[in-house]
Structures are given as structure tokens and as C-alpha cells.
Amino acid sequence: MIFDHNLNNERPVNLVRIVAEELLPSVMKKLGVEGTEENREDILALALNSIPTKYVTTEQGKQYAQLIEVYKLQYETDITTALTKASIKVMRRPRGSK
């Protein structure tokens, strides 16, 4: 949920990260990725490194929420694709595997 983020303390804010964090649990569940913190962190890092960032600044939480929703609608497919690719990489070689 977008309101789980403490947006007033984070400036500038990367909208891609917020949307990716929202979509990550459903992508992991759909692909059957074990929900460990390491897997979550690795998938998020890989995905975020493959997607251009989108930083914004504003003073009002309502404006953040609107920006996030617009950005989510525009780029949800790209972010979901990046999360899916990252999940597959992590499943093939999870952290700690030899």
C-alpha cells in the first residue's frame, strides 16, 4: 500500500521503488519464490537496477499518492517484468547457494 511509506521523511522519493515494493509480493507468490528477506532484497535490488528511476519531490502526501498511482498505471507492466526476471534469477541461484 502506498501509505505504508513514510513519504514526508524521504525526499526525493523514487516512485519506481515504491511501485516495485507494492508489486513484489504478488510476483513472488505467482512464481512460487520462497518469501525470505534475502530473496525479497535480492529481487528488489536486481529489478531496481534494471529500471530507470523516477524521483519526485513535493511537500504534500496527497500529491505523492496521486503521482504514485499515475506512475503505477503507466509503468506497472515494465516493473512487473523486471521483478519477474529478477525473481527467476534469484530462484536459479539464491543467496547462499554454491
FIFITOR-296706 format. One record per residue: z, x, y of N, C-alpha, C in turn. Coordinates in pm, whole numbers, padded with zeros to 5 digits, always signed. Atoms other than C-alpha are relative to their C-alpha. Layout:
FIFITOR-296706
ZXYZXYZXY...
This chain:
FIFITOR-296706
+00000+00084-00118+00000+00000+00000+00000+00088+00124+00011-00084-00118-00086+00139+00340+00130+00014+00075-00123-00006-00076+00256+00063+00480+00105+00086-00068-00090-00094+00065+00421+00299+00229-00003+00134+00073+00014-00126-00073+00306+00582+00456+00075-00011+00132-00069-00003-00128+00522+00679+00749-00097+00052+00105+00111-00039-00086+00230+00684+00985+00043+00048+00137-00042-00040-00134+00425+00725+01305+00048+00144+00005-00046-00139+00003+00555+01066+01192-00109+00097-00040+00110-00086+00040+00220+01201+01074-00113-00010+00101+00111+00000-00093-00023+01297+01348-00063+00136-00002+00098+00104+00034-00309+01343+01297+00013-00043-00147-00008+00058+00134-00347+01130+00985-00137+00008-00067+00123-00006+00079-00608+01190+00714-00016-00133-00073+00021+00131+00061-00737+00843+00627-00049+00011-00144+00050-00018+00137-00912+00977+00315+00118+00014-00097-00115-00020+00088-00580+01088+00168+00074-00131-00025-00071+00127+00015-00417+00752+00232-00075-00092-00096+00080+00086+00088-00701+00562+00065+00000+00056-00142-00001-00063+00133-00715+00812-00224+00132-00025-00071-00132+00024+00061-00341+00775-00284+00015-00145-00044-00004+00141+00038-00382+00397-00292-00082-00027-00125+00091+00025+00111-00670+00410-00540+00036+00077-00126-00028-00089+00113-00533+00686-00764+00064-00068-00120-00062+00060+00119-00302+00479-00988-00097-00085-00084+00093+00085+00076-00578+00233-01082-00105+00083-00071+00098-00087+00064-00828+00511-01154+00062+00068-00122-00068-00066+00112-00576+00696-01372+00022-00098-00115-00024+00100+00104-00488+00378-01559-00130-00036-00072+00129+00038+00057-00852+00282-01612-00052+00106-00096+00049-00109+00084-00932+00625-01757+00100+00044-00107-00101-00035+00100-00612+00647-01959+00063+00137+00022-00060-00129-00033-00484+00957-01780+00151-00015-00002-00146+00002+00003-00120+01033-01850+00052+00008+00143-00048+00014-00137+00074+00944-01538+00107+00099+00042-00098-00100-00041+00263+01269-01493-00021+00037+00146+00009-00043-00139+00337+01403-01147-00102+00113+00014+00098-00110-00005+00133+01716-01228-00141-00053-00003+00135+00057+00006-00172+01511-01326-00035-00068+00132+00024+00071-00125-00137+01297-01015-00032+00100+00111+00021-00100-00104-00109+01601-00787-00133+00073-00017+00124-00074+00025-00397+01786-00954-00123-00084+00028+00113+00089-00023-00630+01488-00946-00019-00023+00150+00009+00024-00143-00549+01415-00584-00053+00124+00072+00046-00124-00065-00599+01781-00483-00149+00023-00025+00141-00019+00032-00932+01808-00665-00088-00099+00075+00079+00104-00067-01059+01480-00523-00007+00024+00150-00003-00020-00146-00949+01553-00166-00081+00122+00042+00081-00118-00031-01117+01894-00179-00150-00029-00006+00143+00031+00015-01448+01726-00264-00049-00108+00097+00035+00108-00092-01443+01457+00008+00023+00048+00143-00026-00034-00140-01488+01514+00382+00122-00076+00052-00119+00064-00056-01166+01441+00568-00037-00088+00118+00019+00090-00115-01133+01173+00831+00137-00014+00068-00126+00002-00071-00849+01238+01073-00008-00091+00121-00012+00084-00117-00735+00993+01338+00136+00020+00063-00129+00004-00069-00460+00974+01594+00009-00130+00076-00029+00121-00077-00305+00670+01750+00150-00017+00007-00143+00020-00016+00034+00554+01862+00050-00126-00068-00047+00129+00050+00045+00208+01711-00036-00019-00146+00017+00021+00143+00091+00129+01341-00106-00104-00032+00100+00103+00024-00126-00181+01365-00140+00059+00006+00131-00063-00011-00421+00030+01478-00027+00087-00122+00014-00079+00122-00361+00268+01184-00043-00089-00115+00028+00090+00110-00362-00022+00943-00145-00050+00005+00138+00046-00015-00691-00152+01081-00100+00110-00033+00089-00113+00030-00852+00193+01067-00005+00027-00149-00006-00027+00144-00737+00243+00710-00080-00103-00077+00072+00106+00071-00872-00092+00597-00151+00012+00020+00142-00019-00026-01209-00031+00764-00052+00119-00078+00042-00120+00070-01231+00318+00620-00003-00024-00151-00005+00030+00144-01129+00191+00276-00124-00079-00042+00118+00079+00032-01409-00065+00279-00127+00085+00002+00120-00079-00014-01666+00192+00390-00013+00108-00107+00005-00120+00084-01573+00478+00159+00069-00012-00134-00073+00020+00125-01389+00327-00138-00080+00051-00120+00081-00045+00112-01679+00399-00375-00003+00152-00009+00002-00146+00000-01704+00764-00272+00134+00059-00043-00133-00050+00034-01330+00814-00300+00031-00027-00146-00021+00033+00142-01313+00636-00637-00080+00094-00090+00083-00094+00077-01598+00854-00764+00065+00138-00005-00066-00130-00004-01419+01170-00651+00126+00001-00084-00121+00009+00083-01095+01055-00813-00034-00005-00149+00042+00008+00140-01279+00972-01136-00043+00136-00052+00044-00134+00041-01448+01313-01153+00119+00094-00014-00118-00085+00006-01118+01486-01078+00087-00036-00121-00079+00044+00116-00941+01278-01345-00058+00054-00130+00067-00051+00121-01197+01380-01606+00027+00149-00015-00029-00144+00006-01148+01748-01517+00143+00025-00045-00141-00018+00034-00772+01716-01541+00026-00041-00146-00018+00041+00139-00792+01529-01873-00052+00108-00095+00057-00106+00085-01011+01807-02016+00087+00123-00005-00083-00120-00007-00775+02079-01904+00121-00026+00088-00118+00029-00079-00436+01952-01791+00080+00127+00030-00083-00114-00038-00199+02189-01618+00091+00036-00116-00085-00046+00109-00012+02397-01871-00071+00014-00132+00074-00018+00125-00281+02379-02139-00057+00140-00005+00049-00138+00014-00406+02706-02278-00142+00000-00049
